[in-house]
Amino acid sequence: MNNKIKIYLSASISNALNNSFICSHFEPEKFEIYLPQTITPKDLNHENFPVDAYEACLVMMNNSDVG
C-alpha cells in the first residue's frame, strides 16, 4: 500500500534547477513529487505536445494530495 504524500509542484520551468533542488529535500520514502517540468517534447509527440502536456498535468494534479 502506498501511503506517500503526493505533491504537485506547479512552478515555472525557467526555475527547473530550483524546482529539482526543492524536490530533493523531500524524503522519497514519504513523498511522491509530481514535477510538470519532467514533461518534455522528447517524451511527447510535438504535434500534440500542448494537449498531451495539459492532459498529463491534469493527471498529476488529480493524483496529488497537495499542490
N, CA, C and O atoms as a GROMACS GRO file, in nm:
protein
  268
    1MET      N    1   0.083  -0.118   0.000
    1MET     CA    2   0.000   0.000   0.000
    1MET      C    3   0.088   0.125   0.000
    1MET      O    4   0.186   0.134   0.075
    2ASN      N    5   0.052   0.222  -0.086
    2ASN     CA    6   0.130   0.343  -0.097
    2ASN      C    7   0.072   0.451  -0.007
    2ASN      O    8  -0.036   0.504  -0.034
    3ASN      N    9   0.142   0.484   0.100
    3ASN     CA   10   0.097   0.587   0.194
    3ASN      C   11   0.175   0.717   0.177
    3ASN      O   12   0.173   0.803   0.265
    4LYS      N   13   0.243   0.731   0.065
    4LYS     CA   14   0.320   0.852   0.042
    4LYS      C   15   0.226   0.971   0.020
    4LYS      O   16   0.117   0.957  -0.035
    5ILE      N   17   0.271   1.087   0.064
    5ILE     CA   18   0.200   1.211   0.036
    5ILE      C   19   0.242   1.254  -0.104
    5ILE      O   20   0.361   1.265  -0.133
    6LYS      N   21   0.143   1.279  -0.189
    6LYS     CA   22   0.170   1.316  -0.328
    6LYS      C   23   0.157   1.467  -0.343
    6LYS      O   24   0.054   1.526  -0.310
    7ILE      N   25   0.263   1.528  -0.395
    7ILE     CA   26   0.269   1.673  -0.411
    7ILE      C   27   0.289   1.709  -0.557
    7ILE      O   28   0.378   1.657  -0.624
    8TYR      N   29   0.204   1.799  -0.606
    8TYR     CA   30   0.219   1.854  -0.741
    8TYR      C   31   0.287   1.990  -0.726
    8TYR      O   32   0.230   2.082  -0.667
    9LEU      N   33   0.409   2.002  -0.779
    9LEU     CA   34   0.483   2.127  -0.768
    9LEU      C   35   0.463   2.206  -0.897
    9LEU      O   36   0.527   2.180  -0.999
   10SER      N   37   0.374   2.303  -0.889
   10SER     CA   38   0.347   2.389  -1.003
   10SER      C   39   0.438   2.510  -0.992
   10SER      O   40   0.418   2.598  -0.909
   11ALA      N   41   0.539   2.513  -1.078
   11ALA     CA   42   0.636   2.622  -1.074
   11ALA      C   43   0.690   2.644  -1.215
   11ALA      O   44   0.681   2.556  -1.300
   12SER      N   45   0.743   2.759  -1.237
   12SER     CA   46   0.795   2.794  -1.368
   12SER      C   47   0.906   2.699  -1.412
   12SER      O   48   0.996   2.664  -1.334
   13ILE      N   49   0.899   2.657  -1.538
   13ILE     CA   50   1.003   2.569  -1.593
   13ILE      C   51   1.137   2.642  -1.597
   13ILE      O   52   1.242   2.578  -1.592
   14SER      N   53   1.134   2.775  -1.607
   14SER     CA   54   1.260   2.850  -1.608
   14SER      C   55   1.335   2.836  -1.475
   14SER      O   56   1.454   2.867  -1.466
   15ASN      N   57   1.265   2.787  -1.374
   15ASN     CA   58   1.328   2.761  -1.243
   15ASN      C   59   1.354   2.612  -1.223
   15ASN      O   60   1.355   2.564  -1.110
   16ALA      N   61   1.373   2.539  -1.330
   16ALA     CA   62   1.387   2.393  -1.324
   16ALA      C   63   1.490   2.347  -1.220
   16ALA      O   64   1.464   2.252  -1.146
   17LEU      N   65   1.604   2.412  -1.216
   17LEU     CA   66   1.707   2.370  -1.119
   17LEU      C   67   1.660   2.391  -0.976
   17LEU      O   68   1.682   2.306  -0.890
   18ASN      N   69   1.597   2.505  -0.952
   18ASN     CA   70   1.545   2.531  -0.817
   18ASN      C   71   1.432   2.434  -0.782
   18ASN      O   72   1.424   2.386  -0.668
   19ASN      N   73   1.347   2.404  -0.879
   19ASN     CA   74   1.237   2.310  -0.855
   19ASN      C   75   1.293   2.173  -0.816
   19ASN      O   76   1.245   2.110  -0.721
   20SER      N   77   1.392   2.128  -0.889
   20SER     CA   78   1.456   1.999  -0.858
   20SER      C   79   1.522   2.002  -0.721
   20SER      O   80   1.515   1.905  -0.646
   21PHE      N   81   1.586   2.114  -0.690
   21PHE     CA   82   1.650   2.130  -0.560
   21PHE      C   83   1.547   2.118  -0.447
   21PHE      O   84   1.571   2.049  -0.348
   22ILE      N   85   1.434   2.186  -0.463
   22ILE     CA   86   1.326   2.178  -0.363
   22ILE      C   87   1.280   2.033  -0.348
   22ILE      O   88   1.264   1.983  -0.237
   23CYS      N   89   1.258   1.967  -0.459
   23CYS     CA   90   1.210   1.828  -0.455
   23CYS      C   91   1.309   1.734  -0.387
   23CYS      O   92   1.269   1.636  -0.325
   24SER      N   93   1.437   1.765  -0.400
   24SER     CA   94   1.540   1.678  -0.341
   24SER      C   95   1.535   1.678  -0.188
   24SER      O   96   1.597   1.592  -0.124
   25HIS      N   97   1.464   1.772  -0.129
   25HIS     CA   98   1.456   1.780   0.016
   25HIS      C   99   1.340   1.700   0.076
   25HIS      O  100   1.325   1.693   0.198
   26PHE      N  101   1.261   1.639  -0.009
   26PHE     CA  102   1.152   1.553   0.038
   26PHE      C  103   1.200   1.408   0.040
   26PHE      O  104   1.259   1.361  -0.056
   27GLU      N  105   1.176   1.340   0.149
   27GLU     CA  106   1.218   1.200   0.162
   27GLU      C  107   1.136   1.114   0.066
   27GLU      O  108   1.014   1.110   0.076
   28PRO      N  109   1.202   1.045  -0.028
   28PRO     CA  110   1.130   0.964  -0.127
   28PRO      C  111   1.045   0.853  -0.065
   28PRO      O  112   0.950   0.805  -0.128
   29GLU      N  113   1.079   0.812   0.056
   29GLU     CA  114   1.000   0.707   0.122
   29GLU      C  115   0.865   0.761   0.170
   29GLU      O  116   0.771   0.685   0.189
   30LYS      N  117   0.857   0.893   0.187
   30LYS     CA  118   0.736   0.954   0.242
   30LYS      C  119   0.659   1.039   0.141
   30LYS      O  120   0.539   1.062   0.158
   31PHE      N  121   0.728   1.085   0.035
   31PHE     CA  122   0.666   1.178  -0.059
   31PHE      C  123   0.685   1.132  -0.203
   31PHE      O  124   0.788   1.076  -0.239
   32GLU      N  125   0.584   1.158  -0.282
   32GLU     CA  126   0.593   1.142  -0.426
   32GLU      C  127   0.569   1.280  -0.484
   32GLU      O  128   0.464   1.341  -0.461
   33ILE      N  129   0.666   1.329  -0.560
   33ILE     CA  130   0.657   1.465  -0.613
   33ILE      C  131   0.626   1.458  -0.763
   33ILE      O  132   0.696   1.391  -0.839
   34TYR      N  133   0.521   1.528  -0.802
   34TYR     CA  134   0.488   1.543  -0.944
   34TYR      C  135   0.546   1.676  -0.989
   34TYR      O  136   0.509   1.781  -0.937
   35LEU      N  137   0.635   1.670  -1.084
   35LEU     CA  138   0.705   1.788  -1.131
   35LEU      C  139   0.676   1.805  -1.281
   35LEU      O  140   0.736   1.734  -1.362
   36PRO      N  141   0.587   1.895  -1.318
   36PRO     CA  142   0.548   1.911  -1.457
   36PRO      C  143   0.664   1.936  -1.553
   36PRO      O  144   0.653   1.904  -1.672
   37GLN      N  145   0.773   1.993  -1.504
   37GLN     CA  146   0.886   2.019  -1.594
   37GLN      C  147   0.945   1.890  -1.652
   37GLN      O  148   1.024   1.895  -1.746
   38THR      N  149   0.907   1.776  -1.596
   38THR     CA  150   0.958   1.649  -1.648
   38THR      C  151   0.885   1.607  -1.776
   38THR      O  152   0.925   1.512  -1.842
   39ILE      N  153   0.779   1.678  -1.810
   39ILE     CA  154   0.707   1.651  -1.936
   39ILE      C  155   0.776   1.732  -2.044
   39ILE      O  156   0.763   1.855  -2.049
   40THR      N  157   0.849   1.665  -2.129
   40THR     CA  158   0.926   1.735  -2.231
   40THR      C  159   0.887   1.687  -2.370
   40THR      O  160   0.834   1.577  -2.386
   41PRO      N  161   0.912   1.770  -2.472
   41PRO     CA  162   0.877   1.729  -2.608
   41PRO      C  163   0.935   1.595  -2.652
   41PRO      O  164   0.874   1.525  -2.732
   42LYS      N  165   1.051   1.559  -2.600
   42LYS     CA  166   1.108   1.430  -2.641
   42LYS      C  167   1.023   1.313  -2.591
   42LYS      O  168   1.030   1.203  -2.646
   43ASP      N  169   0.944   1.336  -2.487
   43ASP     CA  170   0.858   1.231  -2.434
   43ASP      C  171   0.721   1.231  -2.500
   43ASP      O  172   0.647   1.133  -2.490
   44LEU      N  173   0.686   1.340  -2.567
   44LEU     CA  174   0.554   1.354  -2.626
   44LEU      C  175   0.564   1.395  -2.771
   44LEU      O  176   0.659   1.462  -2.811
   45ASN      N  177   0.467   1.356  -2.849
   45ASN     CA  178   0.458   1.392  -2.989
   45ASN      C  179   0.451   1.545  -3.001
   45ASN      O  180   0.366   1.608  -2.938
   46HIS      N  181   0.540   1.605  -3.083
   46HIS     CA  182   0.543   1.751  -3.098
   46HIS      C  183   0.409   1.807  -3.146
   46HIS      O  184   0.368   1.915  -3.104
   47GLU      N  185   0.344   1.735  -3.233
   47GLU     CA  186   0.218   1.782  -3.288
   47GLU      C  187   0.111   1.799  -3.181
   47GLU      O  188   0.031   1.892  -3.186
   48ASN      N  189   0.112   1.708  -3.084
   48ASN     CA  190   0.011   1.710  -2.979
   48ASN      C  191   0.066   1.757  -2.845
   48ASN      O  192  -0.001   1.743  -2.743
   49PHE      N  193   0.187   1.814  -2.845
   49PHE     CA  194   0.251   1.848  -2.719
   49PHE      C  195   0.164   1.932  -2.625
   49PHE      O  196   0.150   1.896  -2.508
   50PRO      N  197   0.103   2.043  -2.673
   50PRO     CA  198   0.023   2.123  -2.578
   50PRO      C  199  -0.092   2.043  -2.515
   50PRO      O  200  -0.116   2.055  -2.395
   51VAL      N  201  -0.160   1.964  -2.595
   51VAL     CA  202  -0.272   1.886  -2.542
   51VAL      C  203  -0.221   1.775  -2.450
   51VAL      O  204  -0.276   1.754  -2.342
   52ASP      N  205  -0.118   1.706  -2.494
   52ASP     CA  206  -0.063   1.596  -2.413
   52ASP      C  207  -0.007   1.647  -2.280
   52ASP      O  208  -0.027   1.584  -2.176
   53ALA      N  209   0.063   1.760  -2.284
   53ALA     CA  210   0.119   1.816  -2.161
   53ALA      C  211   0.006   1.858  -2.067
   53ALA      O  212   0.012   1.834  -1.946
   54TYR      N  213  -0.095   1.921  -2.122
   54TYR     CA  214  -0.211   1.962  -2.042
   54TYR      C  215  -0.277   1.842  -1.976
   54TYR      O  216  -0.307   1.844  -1.857
   55GLU      N  217  -0.300   1.738  -2.054
   55GLU     CA  218  -0.366   1.617  -2.000
   55GLU      C  219  -0.279   1.548  -1.897
   55GLU      O  220  -0.329   1.498  -1.796
   56ALA      N  221  -0.148   1.544  -1.921
   56ALA     CA  222  -0.057   1.481  -1.824
   56ALA      C  223  -0.056   1.561  -1.693
   56ALA      O  224  -0.051   1.502  -1.585
   57CYS      N  225  -0.060   1.693  -1.703
   57CYS     CA  226  -0.065   1.776  -1.582
   57CYS      C  227  -0.195   1.754  -1.506
   57CYS      O  228  -0.195   1.751  -1.383
   58LEU      N  229  -0.305   1.739  -1.578
   58LEU     CA  230  -0.433   1.711  -1.511
   58LEU      C  231  -0.426   1.580  -1.433
   58LEU      O  232  -0.475   1.572  -1.320
   59VAL      N  233  -0.365   1.479  -1.492
   59VAL     CA  234  -0.350   1.351  -1.423
   59VAL      C  235  -0.266   1.370  -1.297
   59VAL      O  236  -0.301   1.319  -1.190
   60MET      N  237  -0.155   1.442  -1.309
   60MET     CA  238  -0.069   1.468  -1.193
   60MET      C  239  -0.146   1.541  -1.083
   60MET      O  240  -0.140   1.503  -0.966
   61MET      N  241  -0.220   1.646  -1.122
   61MET     CA  242  -0.294   1.724  -1.024
   61MET      C  243  -0.403   1.640  -0.956
   61MET      O  244  -0.423   1.647  -0.835
   62ASN      N  245  -0.473   1.561  -1.036
   62ASN     CA  246  -0.581   1.478  -0.979
   62ASN      C  247  -0.528   1.368  -0.887
   62ASN      O  248  -0.597   1.324  -0.796
   63ASN      N  249  -0.404   1.324  -0.911
   63ASN     CA  250  -0.344   1.220  -0.827
   63ASN      C  251  -0.277   1.277  -0.702
   63ASN      O  252  -0.235   1.202  -0.614
   64SER      N  253  -0.267   1.410  -0.694
   64SER     CA  254  -0.196   1.475  -0.585
   64SER      C  255  -0.284   1.494  -0.462
   64SER      O  256  -0.406   1.507  -0.472
   65ASP      N  257  -0.218   1.495  -0.347
   65ASP     CA  258  -0.284   1.529  -0.222
   65ASP      C  259  -0.270   1.680  -0.196
   65ASP      O  260  -0.356   1.742  -0.132
   66VAL      N  261  -0.161   1.738  -0.246
   66VAL     CA  262  -0.130   1.879  -0.222
   66VAL      C  263  -0.074   1.937  -0.352
   66VAL      O  264  -0.004   1.868  -0.426
   67GLY      N  265  -0.105   2.063  -0.378
   67GLY     CA  266  -0.043   2.128  -0.492
   67GLY      C  267  -0.141   2.208  -0.570
   67GLY      O  268  -0.104   2.270  -0.670
   0.00000   0.00000   0.00000
